[in-house]
Amino acid sequence: TDIILHLMSLPVLPRLRVGTFPRFTQWIIAFISVTSVILVVFHTWYWHQGISVTERTIEDWFQTIKSEGGIVRLTNLRFSGYPLAFEVKADSIAIQSASTGAAWTWRGGAIHGRAGIWSPNIITANLSDGQEFHSKPQGTNKQLRAGLVTAVAEIEISNSRIQSLNASLTGIHVVSTALAEHFTIESLDISGFGDLSPSD
């Protein structure tokens, strides 16, 4: 018996030039590399701009206090956090305002402020090792002394105004001439939303 084979016509495949894929891959790698370098440079520039603004803002506040006759001392003040955050740290703090007007002092241990690089309006503050605040307005007999052991707070700011505040405080003690006796609170949680300026 004769077997007859019918061959079907197959589609013609395009002829590929040698080196087409390697050259295309090289272009892709080069593009990704250049883009990555540009993003890293931009990210680094953005972080340095943000940390510079933070440093100038703090320095301007300190200079204002000093120009009015106050004293500012911070131990080992440093700015860090690259590449994911803006961070300010100090091992201890001692600030004394001018003796005129609403005289006040703040002395304490370590402070740590942090804001994410892509959400700089949300600030996390951590105060530890004990913090003491004292206020005695000039020309009055009124005094207020308040202290705490630790404090962790998250503050959201928009247009220089506080939009929300969440804080957890421990070891609170308050002594005031406006109170019959001093009081202590072992721990206190604060949570609030509003539209307040820092001076309100």
C-alpha positions in Angstrom: 0.0 0.0 0.0 1.4 3.4 -0.9 1.4 6.0 1.8 0.9 9.5 0.5 2.1 12.3 2.7 0.5 15.7 2.3 2.7 18.4 3.6 0.9 21.5 4.8 2.6 24.8 4.2 4.0 26.3 7.4 4.0 30.0 8.2 7.3 31.7 7.4 9.0 33.0 10.6 10.7 36.4 10.6 14.4 36.2 10.3 16.1 37.5 13.4 19.3 39.3 13.2 22.0 38.2 15.5 22.5 40.5 18.4 19.0 42.1 18.3 17.9 40.9 21.8 21.3 41.6 23.5 21.4 45.1 22.1 17.8 45.8 23.2 18.5 44.4 26.7 21.5 46.7 26.9 19.3 49.7 26.1 16.8 48.6 28.8 19.6 48.2 31.4 21.1 51.6 30.5 17.7 53.3 30.7 16.9 51.7 34.1 20.4 52.6 35.4 20.2 56.3 34.3 16.7 56.6 35.7 17.8 55.1 39.0 20.7 57.5 39.3 18.4 60.5 38.6 15.9 59.3 41.3 18.7 58.8 43.8 20.1 62.2 43.1 16.6 63.8 43.4 15.9 61.9 46.6 19.2 63.0 48.1 18.6 66.6 47.1 15.1 66.6 48.5 16.3 65.1 51.9 19.1 67.7 52.2 16.6 70.5 51.4 14.2 69.2 54.1 16.8 68.7 56.8 18.3 72.2 56.0 14.8 73.8 56.5 14.4 71.9 59.8 17.9 73.0 61.0 17.2 76.6 60.1 13.8 76.6 61.8 15.3 75.3 65.1 18.2 77.6 64.9 16.0 80.6 64.3 13.9 79.7 67.3 17.0 79.4 69.5 18.3 82.7 68.2 15.0 84.4 69.0 15.2 83.1 72.6 18.9 84.2 72.9 18.2 87.7 71.4 15.6 88.2 74.1 18.0 87.4 76.9 17.4 83.7 77.2 19.7 80.7 77.3 19.7 77.6 75.1 21.9 74.5 75.7 21.6 71.2 73.9 23.9 68.3 74.3 25.0 66.5 71.1 22.4 68.0 68.8 22.3 66.2 65.5 20.3 65.9 62.3 19.9 62.5 60.6 17.4 60.1 59.1 18.6 59.7 55.5 17.2 58.3 53.4 13.7 57.7 54.8 13.1 60.4 57.4 14.0 63.8 58.8 15.3 63.3 62.4 16.4 65.6 65.1 18.1 64.2 68.3 19.7 65.6 71.4 20.9 63.9 74.5 19.7 66.6 76.8 18.0 70.0 76.7 18.1 73.2 78.8 16.2 76.3 77.8 15.6 79.4 79.9 13.6 82.3 78.5 14.2 85.9 79.3 13.4 86.8 82.9 10.9 89.5 81.8 7.3 88.6 80.7 6.2 85.0 80.9 9.5 83.6 82.1 9.8 79.8 81.7 12.4 77.1 81.7 12.6 73.6 80.2 15.2 71.1 81.3 15.3 67.4 80.5 16.9 64.4 79.1 16.9 63.0 75.5 14.6 64.3 72.8 13.9 62.8 69.4 11.8 64.2 66.7 11.0 62.4 63.5 9.0 63.0 60.3 8.8 60.7 57.3 10.4 62.1 54.1 7.1 61.8 52.2 4.9 62.9 55.0 6.8 65.7 56.7 3.7 67.2 58.2 3.3 64.3 60.6 5.8 64.6 63.4 6.6 62.0 66.0 8.2 63.4 69.2 9.8 61.3 71.9 10.9 62.8 75.2 12.7 60.5 77.7 14.9 60.5 80.8 12.7 63.0 82.6 11.5 66.5 81.6 10.9 69.5 83.8 9.0 72.7 83.0 8.8 75.8 85.2 6.8 79.0 84.6 6.9 82.2 86.7 5.4 85.3 85.1 7.3 88.4 86.0 5.7 90.6 88.6 3.4 87.9 90.0 3.5 85.3 92.7 2.1 82.6 90.4 4.3 79.6 89.7 3.9 76.4 87.8 6.1 73.4 87.9 5.3 70.3 85.8 7.3 67.3 84.9 7.1 63.9 83.3 9.2 60.8 82.9 8.4 60.0 79.2 6.3 61.4 76.5 5.5 60.1 73.0 3.4 62.3 70.7 2.3 62.3 67.1 1.3 65.7 65.7 -0.2 66.4 62.3 0.4 70.0 61.1 -1.2 71.8 58.2 -0.5 75.4 57.3 1.4 76.0 60.5 -1.7 74.8 62.5 -2.1 71.6 64.5 -4.7 69.4 62.9 -4.5 66.4 65.3 -2.5 65.4 68.4 -2.1 62.0 70.0 0.2 61.6 73.0 1.0 59.2 75.7 2.6 60.6 78.9 4.0 58.8 82.0 5.1 59.9 85.4 3.4 63.3 85.5 3.6 65.6 88.5 2.3 69.2 88.8 2.9 71.8 91.4 1.1 75.2 91.1 0.2 78.1 93.3 -3.2 77.9 91.7 -3.7 74.4 93.2 -4.4 73.6 96.8 -1.9 70.7 96.6 0.3 69.0 94.0 -0.9 66.0 92.1 0.7 63.1 90.2 -0.6 61.0 87.3 1.0 57.6 86.6 0.0 57.7 82.9 -2.1 59.8 80.6 -3.3 59.4 77.0 -4.3 62.5 75.0 -6.1 62.4 71.7 -7.7 65.4 69.9 -8.5 66.9 66.6 -8.9 70.5 65.8 -7.5 73.6 64.1 -5.2 75.3 66.6 -2.1 77.3 66.0 0.9 76.5 68.3 0.3 79.8 70.2 -3.4 79.1 70.9 
